[in-house]
Structure formats: C-alpha cells, structure tokens
Amino acid sequence: DFLEKYSYTVYIFQFLLYGFWPQVGQVNLLVFLIFLYSSSYIIANCIQQPIQKWWASHQTGQLVVPVALAAFFMVCCAIPDLQIQTAQTPADLPALVQLDRSIDVRLKLHDPTGHPDSNIINPSVLVKDDELIVVARRHRRETKQHSGVYDGPDGTWDAVIIEEIWHSDIVMGRAAIGSMEVNPVNPVNPVPEVTVSSWGGLLTEDGRAWEDLCVVETWIPENRTLMRMIVTGPEDPKVVTDGKDGILLAFDSRPPKGPSKSSSCRRNTQGRLESLPQMYVASSIDVSKPLVPIKGYRLKSGSSDLAEKNWIPFIYDSSLHFVYTPLPHYILEAALDGSSSSDTIYSTTHGPFTNCRRNILRFEVQHRLCWWTIQSRPRTCHILITWP
C-alpha cells in the first residue's frame, strides 16, 4: 500500500525535483532517492490526497474546474506573443551609437503588408541619387503535420508528414535623404523611415512566377515519418547599382521547379529530393515599381551540387563581379543573364589568415564552426584576431 500511494507522485515529480537538485549531473543516487521519496510523501499528504478528497465530495464543483482551466489556458496563450513583441526591440540595443565621427543607427523599416509574425532580416542598403534604397528578406516560419502517402524511391508508404515551411520573400523600398551631418552634442538618427513592399515582379528564366520551389525531404523509416523542408521564395538579397537608372539584385534561392515539376529538382544519392540554394541575379529593377516583371537568372559559376549563398556583388569597369569566397579571395565576373566563365579572374591569400587557418584546431568549437562558414562562403560571421 505504501508504494501504491506514493508511486504516482514519484512518477510525476521526479524530474521537477531533479531540477531543484543543487549539482546537476553530480547526483548521489542513494541521497537523491531519499530526497525524492521524502518530497513525494509530503506532496502526496499535503496536496494530492486533500485535493482528491475535495474532488470526491464536491461533484458540483467538478463542473466548474474544466471551465476555469480552459479560461486559464486561453490567458496563457497570449504570453508568448508578448514575449515575441518584447524581443523584437531589445532594451539594451540603442537606436543610435556615435563612434568618433561616424554613427551606427538602426534602420527604420515599415512593412504595412507583411504578416504580423514575419520579421525583416538581412537588409542590404544603397545610397543613390540622394535616396536610401533598402532591400531585405521577409521571413516567417511555420510547421504543419498531417498524415499522407509518401511515394519514395524504395516504395510507397503511409506516413506522418511534417512540413517545416520558411515563408520567405524579398521586400524593397526607398526614401529621400537629406544631410547626414550629426550633431555631436545631441545626435539624432538622420536615416528616414523606409516603407517596404514585396518584390512581386520576380520571374524565372522561362517567365513563370518565382514560386513552387524545390524542397528537401528526409525519410525516417523507423517511424515512417517524412520531414519536408519548404522555402517559399528568394532569400538574402544584395543590392548594387547597375550603372544606369535601376539597381541590380543578387540573391539566393532554392531552384524553382521546371515545367516537369519535381522531376527537375535535385535528388541525393538515395533518390530523395534534396534541393540546395543557388545564386541568382536580376537587373534593371525600379524599387518604386516592384510589380514590374523582371527575370532572375542563375549564376552559372556556381555548382548545383553545393549550397551557393551570399556572394557579394560589386561593379568594376562597368562589369558585374562577385566575391565568391574571402579566403582564398576569389573574384568572379558574370553577365547580367548569369552566364560567365568558370575561371576565377582574381585570387589571392593573406598570410596572417592563412596561418590562422593552418592553426584552426587551437580555436574553441564555436570559433571553428564560424571559421568554417567564412572559408566556405561569405557569411555575417566575424572573428577579431589579435596577433602577438
């Protein structure tokens, strides 16, 4: 009877009590069991059994409890939204920081047509003809789960399908800028607010809307679960002037499906869909007219068997160039239709960085991971290295 009375309490509270243990990972089993059963005895006699007696003797009150719990959980549902709203603008991140003769300011972006849960990330800016041009990525994540049929390379199965959806598209906007002089005594953010809107005019090379992109599928045969990664649109734009009246955007995206749909998408060695992001370019874009049809072209210098992301575009001698990797420092030249020679037109290395790469094992784990992204593709990842 003793074990029967307290076993359920032990089962429910064991992990909670483990969380109160002063030294996590250093548990003396005998002492912890004494602590666990002692606490369970107190909880059962002081909380569980009195509630059971009250519950058995108040049948009318039992009808009120489900309603009260439902109201309580409805109130709790609003708490995560408050946390997200607070996290968007951290209190310790100032809107303006003065650094000697320069300032670091927060971009003021207004997105009236975006989803309430979406975020504007990875902006790229260009100052052109007394205007501030901003392009950025609008991003939102969603997860869906349903039952279905998976027709895979090794058979057809009833499966649980979990879809991780990244709602992604490119937004752009412009605003006139005046004097960028800053009063050193009372500095004020001189950057105007920029209203952005979706770039709806982007088309594939064959003139179709930029949608229905290739996906990534992972099959888990042990529990017949299909994990499907879906990205709905282009990502991470970089803006430069095209040397004329418009601008040029380089961006990465999962390849759009061809007319034959999924048969045009890349598959791995197991025969499963495994799309990889590729780099694209579009030119002659008017930010004030984002719905004007403009074709995006894949940059042929990239490899379809590698994830190509975050090439850095620039114009030199009226030609489009890209920084492919910073170490070794590879520069590629490309035409506006994506065609280019596979040869690198410029390459160099930097001695201190080469030595640092050679001694990479001295770094901490997180620095090694960050360095891997730097040497593979340009990323927003920085390490300050001080040499003796």
C-alpha positions in Angstrom: 0.0 0.0 0.0 2.8 2.4 0.8 4.3 2.2 -2.7 0.9 2.3 -4.3 0.0 5.6 -2.5 3.2 7.4 -3.5 4.4 5.8 -6.7 2.3 8.2 -8.9 3.7 11.2 -7.0 7.2 9.9 -7.6 6.5 9.4 -11.2 5.1 12.9 -11.7 7.6 14.9 -9.7 10.9 13.1 -10.2 12.2 15.4 -13.0 10.9 18.5 -11.3 12.8 17.5 -8.1 15.9 16.7 -10.1 15.8 20.3 -11.4 16.0 21.5 -7.8 19.0 19.3 -7.1 21.9 21.7 -6.3 24.5 20.0 -8.5 23.1 18.9 -11.9 24.9 15.9 -13.3 26.5 15.0 -9.9 23.8 13.0 -8.2 24.4 10.6 -5.4 21.7 8.1 -6.1 21.0 7.0 -2.6 20.8 10.6 -1.3 18.6 11.6 -4.2 16.2 8.7 -3.7 15.8 9.7 -0.1 15.1 13.3 -1.2 12.7 12.1 -3.9 10.6 9.8 -1.7 10.6 12.2 1.2 9.3 15.0 -1.0 6.8 12.7 -2.6 5.5 11.8 0.8 5.0 15.4 1.7 3.4 16.3 -1.6 1.0 13.4 -1.5 -0.2 14.0 2.0 -0.3 17.8 1.9 -1.5 18.4 -1.7 -2.6 15.3 -3.6 -4.8 13.5 -1.1 -6.6 16.6 0.2 -7.4 17.6 -3.4 -8.7 14.0 -4.1 -11.0 14.2 -1.0 -12.3 17.6 -2.0 -12.9 16.4 -5.6 -14.8 13.4 -4.5 -17.1 15.4 -2.1 -17.9 18.3 -4.5 -19.5 16.9 -7.6 -21.0 20.3 -8.5 -17.6 21.9 -8.3 -16.2 19.4 -10.7 -18.3 21.1 -13.4 -16.5 24.4 -12.8 -13.0 23.1 -12.9 -12.9 22.4 -16.7 -14.2 25.9 -17.5 -11.7 27.5 -15.2 -8.8 25.6 -16.7 -10.0 26.5 -20.2 -10.1 30.2 -19.3 -6.6 29.9 -17.6 -5.0 28.3 -20.7 -6.6 30.9 -23.0 -4.9 33.6 -21.0 -1.6 31.8 -21.1 -1.8 31.6 -24.9 -1.3 35.4 -25.0 2.0 35.2 -23.1 4.3 34.0 -25.9 3.1 36.8 -28.2 4.0 39.4 -25.6 7.4 37.8 -25.3 8.0 37.9 -29.0 6.9 41.5 -29.2 9.3 42.5 -26.5 12.2 40.5 -28.0 11.9 42.4 -31.3 13.5 45.5 -29.9 15.8 44.6 -27.0 16.1 47.3 -24.4 19.9 47.1 -24.4 20.2 47.8 -28.1 20.3 51.5 -28.7 18.8 53.1 -31.8 22.0 55.2 -32.3 25.6 54.9 -31.3 28.2 57.5 -32.1 31.6 56.2 -33.0 34.0 59.2 -33.2 33.0 60.9 -36.5 30.6 58.1 -37.6 27.3 56.8 -36.2 25.8 53.3 -36.1 22.0 53.6 -36.5 19.0 51.3 -36.5 17.2 51.1 -39.8 13.6 52.3 -39.5 11.7 49.9 -41.8 7.9 49.9 -42.1 6.2 46.8 -43.6 2.4 47.5 -43.8 1.6 44.5 -45.9 3.7 41.8 -44.1 2.3 39.0 -41.9 2.1 40.0 -38.2 4.5 37.2 -37.3 7.0 38.0 -40.1 10.4 39.6 -39.5 12.6 41.8 -41.8 16.1 40.4 -41.7 19.4 40.6 -43.6 18.9 44.1 -45.1 21.2 45.5 -47.8 21.4 49.2 -48.4 22.5 51.5 -51.3 22.7 55.3 -51.4 21.9 56.5 -54.9 20.9 59.9 -56.2 20.2 61.3 -52.7 18.0 58.3 -51.9 18.4 55.5 -49.5 17.4 52.2 -51.1 16.8 49.2 -48.9 16.2 45.6 -49.9 15.8 42.8 -47.3 14.3 39.4 -46.6 10.9 39.0 -45.1 10.9 35.7 -43.1 8.4 33.7 -41.1 8.4 30.1 -40.0 5.5 27.6 -39.8 5.2 23.9 -39.1 2.5 21.7 -40.4 1.8 18.0 -39.7 -0.6 15.6 -41.4 -1.0 12.0 -42.4 -0.4 11.1 -46.1 1.3 8.8 -48.5 5.0 9.0 -49.3 6.0 7.7 -52.7 9.7 7.3 -52.2 12.5 5.6 -54.2 12.2 2.5 -52.1 8.4 2.1 -52.1 5.1 3.7 -51.2 4.3 4.2 -47.5 1.6 5.6 -45.3 3.4 8.3 -43.4 3.3 11.1 -41.0 4.4 14.2 -43.0 5.9 17.1 -41.1 6.5 20.2 -43.2 8.9 22.9 -41.9 7.9 26.0 -44.0 10.0 29.1 -44.3 7.8 31.8 -45.8 10.4 34.0 -47.5 10.3 36.8 -50.0 12.3 39.9 -50.8 11.0 43.4 -49.9 12.3 46.7 -51.1 11.8 50.4 -50.6 13.3 53.8 -50.9 13.3 57.2 -49.1 14.9 60.6 -49.8 17.8 61.5 -47.5 19.0 65.0 -46.6 22.1 66.0 -44.8 23.8 63.1 -42.9 25.6 65.6 -40.6 25.2 64.6 -36.9 25.2 67.0 -34.0 27.9 65.6 -31.7 26.3 67.1 -28.7 22.7 65.8 -29.3 23.0 63.2 -32.1 19.8 62.3 -33.9 19.2 59.4 -36.3 19.4 61.1 -39.8 18.1 58.0 -41.6 14.5 58.3 -42.7 11.9 55.6 -42.3 11.6 53.4 -45.3 8.3 51.7 -46.3 9.0 48.4 -47.9 6.8 46.2 -50.1 7.1 42.7 -51.6 9.0 42.2 -54.9 6.2 40.6 -56.7 7.6 41.1 -60.2 10.3 38.4 -60.0 10.1 35.8 -62.7 12.0 32.6 -63.6 14.1 32.4 -66.7 11.2 30.9 -68.6 8.8 33.7 -67.5 6.9 31.9 -64.7 6.2 33.4 -61.2 9.0 32.7 -58.7 7.2 30.2 -56.6 6.8 26.4 -56.1 10.4 25.9 -55.3 12.3 22.6 -54.9 12.2 21.1 -51.4 14.4 18.9 -49.2 13.0 15.6 -47.9 14.3 13.4 -45.1 12.7 10.0 -44.6 12.8 8.3 -41.2 11.8 4.7 -41.8 11.8 3.7 -38.1 8.6 5.6 -37.5 7.5 6.2 -41.1 7.9 10.0 -40.8 8.7 12.3 -43.7 10.4 15.6 -42.8 9.9 18.1 -45.7 11.8 21.5 -45.7 9.9 24.1 -47.9 11.1 27.6 -48.7 8.5 29.7 -50.4 10.6 32.3 -52.1 14.0 34.0 -52.6 16.3 34.9 -49.7 19.1 37.3 -48.6 19.3 40.0 -51.4 22.4 42.1 -52.0 21.9 45.4 -53.8 24.3 47.4 -56.1 23.7 50.0 -58.8 23.6 48.6 -62.3 25.4 51.7 -63.6 22.2 53.0 -65.2 18.8 54.2 -63.8 18.0 50.9 -62.0 19.5 48.6 -59.4 20.8 45.1 -59.5 20.0 42.4 -57.0 21.9 39.2 -56.3 20.1 36.7 -54.1 20.0 33.1 -53.3 17.0 30.8 -53.6 16.0 27.1 -53.8 15.7 26.4 -57.5 12.2 26.9 -58.9 10.6 23.7 -60.2 10.6 23.4 -64.0 7.6 22.6 -66.2 8.0 18.9 -65.2 7.7 19.9 -61.5 9.6 17.7 -59.0 11.4 15.7 -61.7 13.5 18.9 -62.4 14.7 19.1 -58.8 18.0 17.7 -57.5 18.0 14.4 -55.7 20.6 12.9 -53.4 22.3 9.5 -53.8 19.3 7.8 -52.2 17.0 9.2 -54.8 15.3 11.7 -52.3 14.6 15.3 -53.1 17.5 17.5 -51.8 17.5 20.9 -53.2 20.4 23.3 -52.5 20.3 27.1 -52.6 21.8 28.7 -55.7 22.8 32.2 -56.6 20.7 34.4 -58.9 20.9 37.9 -60.4 18.2 40.3 -61.6 18.9 43.7 -63.1 17.1 47.0 -64.2 14.9 47.0 -61.1 12.9 50.1 -60.2 12.3 49.9 -56.4 9.3 52.2 -56.8 7.7 49.6 -59.2 8.2 46.2 -57.5 5.5 44.5 -59.6 7.1 45.2 -62.9 8.1 41.7 -64.4 11.9 41.1 -64.1 13.6 37.8 -64.8 16.1 36.3 -62.4 19.0 34.3 -63.8 21.0 31.6 -62.1 24.7 32.4 -61.9 26.4 29.6 -63.9 29.7 29.9 -62.0 28.1 28.1 -59.0 27.9 24.4 -58.6 24.4 22.8 -58.4 25.9 20.2 -56.0 26.9 22.8 -53.4 24.9 25.3 -51.4 25.7 28.6 -53.0 24.9 31.6 -50.8 25.8 35.2 -50.0 28.1 36.0 -52.9 29.0 39.7 -52.6 28.3 41.7 -55.8 30.1 44.9 -57.0 30.5 46.8 -60.3 34.0 47.3 -61.6 34.8 48.7 -65.1 31.0 48.6 -65.8 31.0 44.9 -65.3 29.4 42.7 -62.7 31.7 41.0 -60.3 31.3 38.8 -57.2 33.4 38.0 -54.2 32.9 34.2 -54.2 35.0 33.4 -51.1 37.1 35.7 -48.9 39.7 33.0 -48.2 41.2 32.2 -50.7 40.0 35.5 -52.1 38.1 34.5 -55.3 36.6 37.1 -57.6 34.3 36.1 -60.4 32.9 38.0 -63.3 29.4 37.4 -64.6 27.0 38.8 -67.2 23.5 40.0 -66.3 22.0 36.8 -67.7 24.0 34.7 -65.3 26.5 33.4 -67.8 30.1 33.6 -67.0 33.5 31.9 -67.4 34.2 29.2 -64.9 37.7 30.7 -64.5 38.5 32.9 -61.4 39.7 36.3 -62.7 41.4 37.2 -59.4 42.6 35.2 -56.5 44.8 36.0 -53.6 45.5 34.9 -50.0 46.5 36.8 -46.9 49.4 35.5 -44.8 48.0 36.0 -41.3 44.7 34.5 -42.3 46.4 31.6 -43.9 48.4 30.9 -40.8 45.3 31.2 -38.7 43.5 28.7 -40.9 46.5 26.4 -40.5 46.3 26.6 -36.7 42.5 26.3 -36.7 42.5 23.5 -34.1 43.5 26.0 -31.5 40.2 27.7 -31.7 37.2 27.0 -29.5 34.5 24.9 -31.0 32.2 27.8 -31.8 35.1 29.7 -33.4 35.9 26.7 -35.6 32.3 26.5 -36.8 32.3 30.2 -37.5 35.6 29.9 -39.4 34.1 27.1 -41.5 31.4 29.3 -42.7 33.9 32.0 -43.5 36.1 29.9 -45.6 33.2 28.1 -47.3 31.0 31.1 -48.2 30.8 34.8 -47.2 28.6 35.0 -44.1 27.7 37.6 -41.5 30.2 36.0 -39.1 33.2 37.8 -37.7 36.1 37.0 -35.6 38.6 39.5 -34.2 42.1 38.0 -34.3 44.9 39.7 -32.4 48.4 38.7 -33.2 51.3 39.0 -30.7 
